[in-house]
């Protein structure tokens, strides 16, 4: 078995710094005072990254993947009596919100936008003019099925204009820590992300940033025991401990990841590295003839969807496997209306990694007898 790290050009889990991995090489009890202080520090530092005041917002770690945090918001923020959600979806992760509502029995309306464009503010305004019964509006910041950035602040302003008391929920899973998000300007009440995304920790927990004046009204809303973010918050405040077994090693890693994040210039530093990675990828892939799924006006700098080449020798499974043999891991596509694959440029990746990936892609294409530059 080859123990060498592979380069992960994916939306997550992602590559991590050596010091983040090393942080997990010790055991720590979940009731130990050192771990309790670690949890306090993580909760505080996440609020610092968000740029919000701890007297107005709180950070609630949730055991499990990012989807656990997403569901915890719906479980907690939508009342059993009269609750109704509006989901704004332009990809798989927005649609997942609607699936959550369907499974747990939350009345909802999903407005589906094209996968190759942003959520349209004017469409949202039209919906809210006609129906002010929604108690929660949910949207994805970076829809990683395509890579599009949604205008979450602009949408939030419209949402609060028509329903001032509504809870506005932003899924910032693949953007938090690398893409600015103005909570005040956007009227954001709930935001979720995960340890193993742009803050470059390892999988094992996610977190909710919740506005306190909204959260404190949510007692008894949850249809779930383990995904009750209100109850999780109350327990953390009272004892600084999780209700159920926490992922101690993952949190040790995340604590170190936050230190690496700060040392590298915080959000601005992380955004610059990801943008530099994205620029190298874009230029190199265009030289090879690959076409992006999104128009450049809709693209972000987290992950890029590329259309399959119109070449009879191109087979994605073989393309993927050959790159994987070179320790370069890309991702299948997730859009419904086009054959695509995805390349991420987040995680512990640097310009030289992007350049090496491009070299490997060119070698694989030539070995597969794919004509370069690709003619689409």
C-alpha positions as CSV (number, residue, x, y, z in Angstrom):
1,X,0.0,0.0,0.0
2,X,1.3,3.4,-1.0
3,X,1.3,5.7,2.0
4,X,2.0,8.8,0.0
5,X,-0.6,11.7,0.2
6,X,-2.6,12.2,-3.0
7,X,-3.3,15.7,-4.2
8,X,-7.0,16.3,-3.7
9,X,-8.5,18.7,-6.3
10,X,-12.0,18.1,-4.9
11,X,-14.7,20.1,-2.9
12,X,-13.8,18.2,0.2
13,X,-12.4,16.4,2.1
14,X,-9.3,18.3,1.2
15,X,-5.6,18.2,1.6
16,X,-4.3,19.4,5.0
17,X,-1.0,20.9,6.3
18,X,1.4,18.4,7.9
19,X,1.0,20.2,11.3
20,X,-2.8,19.6,11.1
21,X,-2.3,15.9,10.6
22,X,0.3,15.8,13.4
23,X,-2.1,17.5,15.8
24,X,-4.2,14.4,15.8
25,X,-1.4,12.1,17.0
26,X,-2.4,12.3,20.7
27,X,-5.3,11.3,22.8
28,X,-7.4,13.7,24.8
29,X,-10.4,13.0,27.0
30,X,-13.7,14.7,26.0
31,X,-14.2,15.8,29.7
32,X,-10.6,17.0,30.1
33,X,-10.2,20.7,31.0
34,X,-7.7,21.0,28.1
35,X,-10.3,19.8,25.6
36,X,-13.0,22.0,27.2
37,X,-10.8,25.0,26.7
38,X,-10.0,23.9,23.2
39,X,-13.8,23.8,22.3
40,X,-14.1,27.3,23.8
41,X,-11.2,28.6,21.7
42,X,-12.6,27.0,18.5
43,X,-16.1,28.5,19.0
44,X,-14.5,31.9,19.6
45,X,-12.1,31.8,16.7
46,X,-14.8,30.7,14.2
47,X,-16.8,33.9,15.2
48,X,-13.7,35.9,14.6
49,X,-13.3,34.4,11.1
50,X,-17.0,35.3,10.5
51,X,-16.4,38.9,11.6
52,X,-19.4,38.8,14.0
53,X,-19.8,39.9,17.6
54,X,-20.1,37.2,20.2
55,X,-22.9,39.1,21.9
56,X,-25.0,38.7,18.8
57,X,-23.9,35.4,17.4
58,X,-22.7,32.0,18.7
59,X,-20.9,29.1,17.1
60,X,-22.4,25.6,17.7
61,X,-20.2,22.6,16.7
62,X,-22.2,19.7,15.4
63,X,-20.8,16.2,15.2
64,X,-20.9,14.9,11.7
65,X,-20.6,16.1,8.1
66,X,-21.8,19.4,6.8
67,X,-25.2,18.0,5.9
68,X,-25.7,17.3,9.6
69,X,-25.3,21.0,10.3
70,X,-27.6,21.9,7.4
71,X,-30.3,19.6,8.8
72,X,-29.8,20.9,12.3
73,X,-30.7,24.4,11.2
74,X,-34.0,23.2,9.6
75,X,-34.7,21.0,12.7
76,X,-34.1,23.9,15.0
77,X,-35.1,27.1,13.3
78,X,-38.4,26.0,11.7
79,X,-41.2,25.8,14.2
80,X,-43.5,22.7,14.3
81,X,-46.4,25.1,14.3
82,X,-46.7,27.3,11.3
83,X,-43.1,26.9,10.1
84,X,-42.5,27.1,6.3
85,X,-39.3,27.2,4.3
86,X,-38.4,28.7,1.0
87,X,-35.4,27.0,-0.7
88,X,-33.5,28.8,-3.5
89,X,-31.7,26.1,-5.4
90,X,-29.4,26.2,-8.5
91,X,-27.7,22.9,-7.9
92,X,-27.6,19.7,-5.9
93,X,-26.8,21.2,-2.5
94,X,-29.8,23.6,-2.7
95,X,-32.0,20.7,-3.7
96,X,-30.6,18.7,-0.7
97,X,-32.2,21.4,1.6
98,X,-35.5,20.6,0.0
99,X,-34.9,16.9,0.5
100,X,-34.3,17.5,4.2
101,X,-37.6,19.4,4.5
102,X,-39.4,16.6,2.7
103,X,-38.0,13.9,4.9
104,X,-38.7,15.6,8.3
105,X,-42.0,17.0,7.2
106,X,-41.4,20.7,7.0
107,X,-43.8,22.6,4.6
108,X,-41.6,24.2,1.9
109,X,-41.4,25.6,-1.6
110,X,-38.3,25.1,-3.7
111,X,-37.6,27.6,-6.4
112,X,-35.2,26.0,-8.9
113,X,-32.9,28.1,-11.0
114,X,-30.7,27.1,-13.9
115,X,-27.5,25.3,-12.8
116,X,-25.4,27.5,-15.0
117,X,-26.4,30.8,-13.5
118,X,-26.8,32.6,-10.1
119,X,-30.0,32.8,-8.1
120,X,-31.8,35.8,-9.5
121,X,-32.7,38.4,-6.9
122,X,-35.6,39.7,-8.9
123,X,-37.2,36.2,-9.0
124,X,-36.8,36.0,-5.2
125,X,-38.5,39.4,-4.9
126,X,-41.4,38.3,-7.0
127,X,-41.9,35.2,-4.8
128,X,-41.9,37.2,-1.6
129,X,-44.2,39.8,-2.9
130,X,-46.8,37.0,-3.4
131,X,-46.2,34.9,-0.3
132,X,-45.0,36.3,3.0
133,X,-45.8,33.1,5.0
134,X,-42.2,31.8,4.9
135,X,-40.4,31.6,8.3
136,X,-37.0,30.5,6.9
137,X,-35.3,31.2,3.5
138,X,-32.3,29.0,2.6
139,X,-29.6,29.5,0.0
140,X,-26.2,28.1,-0.9
141,X,-23.3,30.5,-1.1
142,X,-21.0,28.5,-3.3
143,X,-23.0,25.9,-5.1
144,X,-20.2,23.3,-5.6
145,X,-22.1,21.2,-8.0
146,X,-21.1,23.9,-10.6
147,X,-18.9,26.4,-8.8
148,X,-21.2,29.3,-9.0
149,X,-21.2,32.0,-6.3
150,X,-24.7,33.2,-5.4
151,X,-25.4,36.8,-4.4
152,X,-26.3,36.0,-0.8
153,X,-26.1,39.5,0.6
154,X,-28.3,40.9,-2.1
155,X,-30.8,38.1,-1.7
156,X,-30.8,38.6,2.1
157,X,-31.6,42.3,1.7
158,X,-34.7,41.4,-0.4
159,X,-35.7,38.7,2.0
160,X,-35.6,41.0,5.0
161,X,-37.4,43.8,3.1
162,X,-40.5,41.7,2.6
163,X,-40.4,39.4,5.7
164,X,-38.3,41.2,8.4
165,X,-38.8,38.5,11.0
166,X,-37.8,35.6,8.7
167,X,-34.8,33.5,9.4
168,X,-32.2,33.8,6.6
169,X,-30.0,30.7,6.3
170,X,-26.8,30.6,4.2
171,X,-25.1,27.3,3.5
172,X,-21.5,28.5,3.3
173,X,-20.0,25.0,3.3
174,X,-17.5,25.5,0.6
175,X,-16.9,29.2,1.0
176,X,-16.5,30.1,4.6
177,X,-13.0,31.2,5.4
178,X,-12.1,32.0,1.8
179,X,-15.0,34.1,0.4
180,X,-16.2,37.2,2.3
181,X,-19.7,37.0,3.7
182,X,-21.2,40.1,5.4
183,X,-23.6,38.9,8.0
184,X,-25.0,42.3,8.8
185,X,-25.4,43.5,5.2
186,X,-27.0,40.2,4.2
187,X,-29.2,39.9,7.3
188,X,-27.8,36.4,7.9
189,X,-29.3,34.6,10.9
190,X,-27.9,31.1,10.4
191,X,-24.8,30.0,8.5
192,X,-23.2,26.5,8.4
193,X,-19.8,25.2,7.3
194,X,-17.6,22.2,7.9
195,X,-14.2,21.6,9.4
196,X,-12.8,20.0,6.2
197,X,-13.5,22.8,3.8
198,X,-11.8,26.2,3.4
199,X,-10.4,26.3,6.9
200,X,-8.5,23.1,6.0
201,X,-9.2,20.8,8.9
202,X,-10.2,17.1,8.7
203,X,-13.7,15.6,8.5
204,X,-15.6,14.9,11.7
205,X,-17.7,17.9,12.6
206,X,-19.5,20.9,11.2
207,X,-20.7,24.1,12.8
208,X,-23.6,26.5,12.9
209,X,-23.2,30.2,13.4
210,X,-26.5,31.4,14.8
211,X,-27.9,34.8,15.7
212,X,-28.7,34.6,19.3
213,X,-32.0,36.4,19.3
214,X,-33.3,33.9,16.8
215,X,-31.8,30.8,18.3
216,X,-33.1,31.5,21.8
217,X,-36.7,31.3,20.5
218,X,-36.1,27.8,19.1
219,X,-36.6,25.6,22.2
220,X,-38.7,22.6,21.4
221,X,-38.7,23.0,17.7
222,X,-36.4,20.1,16.7
223,X,-37.9,16.8,15.6
224,X,-34.5,15.3,16.3
225,X,-32.5,14.7,19.5
226,X,-29.0,14.7,18.1
227,X,-29.6,17.5,15.6
228,X,-31.1,20.0,18.0
229,X,-28.8,23.0,17.6
230,X,-30.6,24.9,20.4
231,X,-30.1,22.1,22.9
232,X,-26.5,21.7,21.8
233,X,-25.9,25.4,22.4
234,X,-27.5,25.3,25.8
235,X,-25.3,22.4,26.9
236,X,-22.2,24.0,25.5
237,X,-23.0,27.2,27.4
238,X,-23.7,25.5,30.6
239,X,-20.8,23.0,30.7
240,X,-18.6,23.7,27.6
241,X,-19.1,20.1,26.8
242,X,-20.9,18.2,24.0
243,X,-24.1,16.3,24.8
244,X,-22.7,13.2,23.0
245,X,-19.2,12.0,22.2
246,X,-17.3,14.7,20.4
247,X,-14.7,14.0,17.7
248,X,-11.7,14.9,19.8
249,X,-9.0,14.2,17.3
250,X,-10.8,16.2,14.6
251,X,-11.1,19.1,16.9
252,X,-7.4,19.0,17.8
253,X,-6.7,19.1,14.1
254,X,-9.1,22.0,13.5
255,X,-7.6,24.0,16.3
256,X,-4.2,23.7,14.5
257,X,-5.9,24.5,11.2
258,X,-7.1,27.8,12.7
259,X,-3.6,28.6,13.7
260,X,-2.3,27.9,10.2
261,X,-5.1,30.0,8.8
262,X,-4.2,33.0,11.0
263,X,-0.5,32.7,10.3
264,X,-1.2,32.7,6.6
265,X,-3.1,36.0,6.6
266,X,-6.6,34.9,7.5
267,X,-9.4,35.1,5.0
268,X,-7.6,37.5,2.8
269,X,-4.5,35.3,2.6
270,X,-6.6,32.2,2.0
271,X,-8.7,33.9,-0.7
272,X,-5.5,35.1,-2.5
273,X,-4.0,31.6,-2.6
274,X,-7.2,30.1,-3.9
275,X,-7.6,32.8,-6.5
276,X,-4.0,32.3,-7.6
277,X,-4.6,28.6,-7.9
278,X,-7.8,29.2,-9.9
279,X,-6.0,31.6,-12.3
280,X,-3.3,29.0,-13.1
281,X,-5.9,26.3,-13.6
282,X,-8.1,28.4,-15.9
283,X,-5.2,29.5,-18.1
284,X,-3.7,26.0,-18.3
285,X,-7.0,24.3,-19.1
286,X,-8.0,26.8,-21.7
287,X,-4.6,26.3,-23.4
288,X,-5.5,22.6,-23.5
289,X,-8.8,23.4,-25.0
290,X,-11.1,22.4,-22.1
291,X,-14.3,24.4,-21.8
292,X,-15.8,25.6,-18.6
293,X,-19.4,24.9,-17.8
294,X,-20.1,28.3,-16.4
295,X,-19.9,31.7,-18.0
296,X,-17.0,33.6,-16.5
297,X,-19.4,36.1,-15.0
298,X,-20.9,33.4,-12.8
299,X,-17.7,31.6,-11.8
300,X,-16.2,31.7,-8.3
301,X,-12.7,30.6,-7.3
302,X,-13.5,27.4,-5.3
303,X,-14.2,24.7,-7.8
304,X,-14.6,24.7,-11.6
305,X,-16.8,22.4,-13.7
306,X,-15.4,21.4,-17.1
307,X,-17.4,20.0,-20.0
308,X,-16.3,16.6,-21.3
309,X,-14.3,17.0,-24.5
310,X,-16.0,16.2,-27.8
311,X,-13.4,13.6,-28.6
312,X,-14.2,9.9,-29.3
313,X,-11.2,8.9,-27.3
314,X,-12.3,10.7,-24.1
315,X,-13.7,8.4,-21.4
316,X,-14.0,10.0,-18.0
317,X,-13.5,6.8,-16.0
318,X,-10.2,6.2,-17.7
319,X,-9.2,9.9,-17.5
320,X,-9.9,9.9,-13.8
321,X,-8.1,6.6,-13.2
322,X,-5.0,7.6,-15.1
323,X,-4.8,10.9,-13.1
324,X,-5.4,9.0,-9.9
325,X,-2.5,6.7,-10.7
326,X,-0.4,9.9,-10.8
327,X,-1.8,10.8,-7.3
328,X,-4.0,13.6,-8.8
329,X,-7.6,13.3,-7.6
330,X,-10.3,15.2,-9.4
331,X,-14.1,14.9,-9.0
332,X,-17.0,13.7,-11.2
333,X,-19.6,16.3,-12.3
334,X,-22.8,16.9,-10.4
335,X,-24.8,19.1,-12.8
336,X,-27.8,17.4,-14.5
337,X,-27.9,19.0,-17.9
338,X,-24.3,18.5,-19.1
339,X,-21.5,15.9,-18.9
340,X,-18.8,17.5,-16.7
341,X,-16.0,16.9,-14.3
342,X,-14.9,19.2,-11.5
343,X,-11.5,20.4,-10.4
344,X,-11.2,22.2,-7.0
345,X,-8.4,24.5,-6.1
346,X,-9.0,24.7,-2.3
347,X,-7.4,22.9,0.6
348,X,-3.6,22.6,1.1
349,X,-2.9,23.3,-2.6
350,X,-0.4,25.8,-4.0
351,X,0.4,27.2,-7.5
352,X,3.0,24.5,-8.1
353,X,0.4,21.9,-7.4
354,X,-1.9,23.4,-10.0
355,X,1.0,23.5,-12.5
356,X,1.8,19.8,-11.8
357,X,-1.9,18.8,-12.3
358,X,-2.0,20.6,-15.6
359,X,1.1,18.7,-16.7
360,X,-0.5,15.4,-15.7
361,X,-3.7,16.2,-17.5
362,X,-1.8,16.9,-20.7
363,X,0.2,13.7,-20.4
364,X,-3.0,11.7,-19.8
365,X,-4.7,13.3,-22.7
366,X,-1.8,12.5,-25.0
367,X,-1.6,8.9,-23.7
368,X,-5.4,8.5,-24.4
369,X,-4.9,9.9,-28.0
370,X,-7.1,12.9,-27.3
371,X,-6.2,15.6,-29.8
372,X,-4.8,18.7,-28.2
373,X,-5.8,21.5,-28.0
374,X,-9.3,20.0,-27.7
375,X,-11.7,21.0,-30.5
376,X,-15.2,21.5,-29.1
